């Protein structure tokens, strides 16, 4: 992630990247949010005022 984005912007980016890869398996929004929760828990991302940014580990 090169610049801060909203959750919906990140979701669209992930969907587009996965759409271009024919071998990628489906990813539900629920799993995407769980991944964001994990990244937040380990301080890889920060979430504030609706925006996701790289965290201390990012």
LOVO-719690 format. One record per residue (C-alpha): residue number from 0; residue in three letters; x, y, z. Coordinates in Angstrom, 2 decimals. Example, Ala and Ser with C-alpha at 12.3 -4.5 7.8 and 13.67 -1.06 7.14 Angstrom:
REM LOVO-719690
<r><nr>0</nr><rest>Ala</rest><x>12.30</x><y>-4.50</y><z>7.80</z></r>
<r><nr>1</nr><rest>Ser</rest><x>13.67</x><y>-1.06</y><z>7.14</z></r>
This chain:
REM LOVO-719690
<r><nr>0</nr><rest>Unk</rest><x>0.00</x><y>0.00</y><z>0.00</z></r>
<r><nr>1</nr><rest>Unk</rest><x>1.72</x><y>3.12</y><z>-1.22</z></r>
<r><nr>2</nr><rest>Unk</rest><x>-0.83</x><y>5.62</y><z>0.01</z></r>
<r><nr>3</nr><rest>Unk</rest><x>-3.60</x><y>5.68</y><z>2.63</z></r>
<r><nr>4</nr><rest>Unk</rest><x>-6.96</x><y>4.39</y><z>1.38</z></r>
<r><nr>5</nr><rest>Unk</rest><x>-10.45</x><y>3.68</y><z>2.60</z></r>
<r><nr>6</nr><rest>Unk</rest><x>-11.50</x><y>0.10</y><z>3.26</z></r>
<r><nr>7</nr><rest>Unk</rest><x>-13.72</x><y>0.11</y><z>0.19</z></r>
<r><nr>8</nr><rest>Unk</rest><x>-10.86</x><y>1.38</y><z>-2.00</z></r>
<r><nr>9</nr><rest>Unk</rest><x>-8.60</x><y>-1.38</y><z>-0.68</z></r>
<r><nr>10</nr><rest>Unk</rest><x>-11.31</x><y>-3.99</y><z>-1.31</z></r>
<r><nr>11</nr><rest>Unk</rest><x>-11.66</x><y>-2.83</y><z>-4.93</z></r>
<r><nr>12</nr><rest>Unk</rest><x>-7.86</x><y>-2.93</y><z>-5.42</z></r>
<r><nr>13</nr><rest>Unk</rest><x>-7.65</x><y>-6.45</y><z>-4.02</z></r>
<r><nr>14</nr><rest>Unk</rest><x>-10.56</x><y>-7.62</y><z>-6.18</z></r>
<r><nr>15</nr><rest>Unk</rest><x>-8.97</x><y>-6.15</y><z>-9.31</z></r>
<r><nr>16</nr><rest>Unk</rest><x>-5.58</x><y>-7.72</y><z>-8.61</z></r>
<r><nr>17</nr><rest>Unk</rest><x>-7.18</x><y>-11.11</y><z>-7.92</z></r>
<r><nr>18</nr><rest>Unk</rest><x>-9.33</x><y>-10.81</y><z>-11.05</z></r>
<r><nr>19</nr><rest>Unk</rest><x>-6.15</x><y>-10.56</y><z>-13.17</z></r>
<r><nr>20</nr><rest>Unk</rest><x>-4.72</x><y>-13.77</y><z>-11.68</z></r>
<r><nr>21</nr><rest>Unk</rest><x>-6.47</x><y>-16.81</y><z>-13.16</z></r>
<r><nr>22</nr><rest>Unk</rest><x>-5.26</x><y>-19.13</y><z>-10.40</z></r>
<r><nr>23</nr><rest>Unk</rest><x>-6.52</x><y>-17.07</y><z>-7.46</z></r>
<r><nr>24</nr><rest>Unk</rest><x>-9.33</x><y>-18.54</y><z>-5.40</z></r>
<r><nr>25</nr><rest>Unk</rest><x>-12.44</x><y>-16.53</y><z>-4.49</z></r>
<r><nr>26</nr><rest>Unk</rest><x>-12.12</x><y>-14.14</y><z>-1.57</z></r>
<r><nr>27</nr><rest>Unk</rest><x>-15.18</x><y>-12.97</y><z>0.33</z></r>
<r><nr>28</nr><rest>Unk</rest><x>-15.42</x><y>-9.54</y><z>1.92</z></r>
<r><nr>29</nr><rest>Unk</rest><x>-15.65</x><y>-11.28</y><z>5.32</z></r>
<r><nr>30</nr><rest>Unk</rest><x>-12.21</x><y>-12.86</y><z>4.85</z></r>
<r><nr>31</nr><rest>Unk</rest><x>-10.83</x><y>-9.55</y><z>3.60</z></r>
<r><nr>32</nr><rest>Unk</rest><x>-12.03</x><y>-7.80</y><z>6.76</z></r>
<r><nr>33</nr><rest>Unk</rest><x>-10.57</x><y>-10.59</y><z>8.91</z></r>
<r><nr>34</nr><rest>Unk</rest><x>-7.23</x><y>-10.06</y><z>7.17</z></r>
<r><nr>35</nr><rest>Unk</rest><x>-7.42</x><y>-6.32</y><z>7.89</z></r>
<r><nr>36</nr><rest>Unk</rest><x>-8.20</x><y>-7.10</y><z>11.53</z></r>
<r><nr>37</nr><rest>Unk</rest><x>-5.13</x><y>-9.32</y><z>11.77</z></r>
<r><nr>38</nr><rest>Unk</rest><x>-2.91</x><y>-6.71</y><z>10.13</z></r>
<r><nr>39</nr><rest>Unk</rest><x>-4.23</x><y>-4.11</y><z>12.56</z></r>
<r><nr>40</nr><rest>Unk</rest><x>-3.68</x><y>-6.42</y><z>15.56</z></r>
<r><nr>41</nr><rest>Unk</rest><x>-0.01</x><y>-6.86</y><z>14.65</z></r>
<r><nr>42</nr><rest>Unk</rest><x>0.41</x><y>-3.12</y><z>13.92</z></r>
<r><nr>43</nr><rest>Unk</rest><x>1.06</x><y>-3.66</y><z>10.21</z></r>
<r><nr>44</nr><rest>Unk</rest><x>-1.73</x><y>-1.18</y><z>9.43</z></r>
<r><nr>45</nr><rest>Unk</rest><x>-3.44</x><y>1.65</y><z>11.27</z></r>
<r><nr>46</nr><rest>Unk</rest><x>-7.07</x><y>2.68</y><z>10.91</z></r>
<r><nr>47</nr><rest>Unk</rest><x>-8.28</x><y>6.16</y><z>11.75</z></r>
<r><nr>48</nr><rest>Unk</rest><x>-11.16</x><y>8.31</y><z>10.52</z></r>
<r><nr>49</nr><rest>Unk</rest><x>-12.11</x><y>5.79</y><z>7.83</z></r>
<r><nr>50</nr><rest>Unk</rest><x>-8.61</x><y>5.57</y><z>6.36</z></r>
<r><nr>51</nr><rest>Unk</rest><x>-6.18</x><y>2.64</y><z>6.42</z></r>
<r><nr>52</nr><rest>Unk</rest><x>-2.45</x><y>3.44</y><z>6.54</z></r>
<r><nr>53</nr><rest>Unk</rest><x>0.71</x><y>1.42</y><z>6.89</z></r>
<r><nr>54</nr><rest>Unk</rest><x>1.56</x><y>0.81</y><z>10.50</z></r>
<r><nr>55</nr><rest>Unk</rest><x>4.83</x><y>0.45</y><z>12.34</z></r>
<r><nr>56</nr><rest>Unk</rest><x>5.57</x><y>-2.88</y><z>10.66</z></r>
<r><nr>57</nr><rest>Unk</rest><x>4.47</x><y>-1.76</y><z>7.19</z></r>
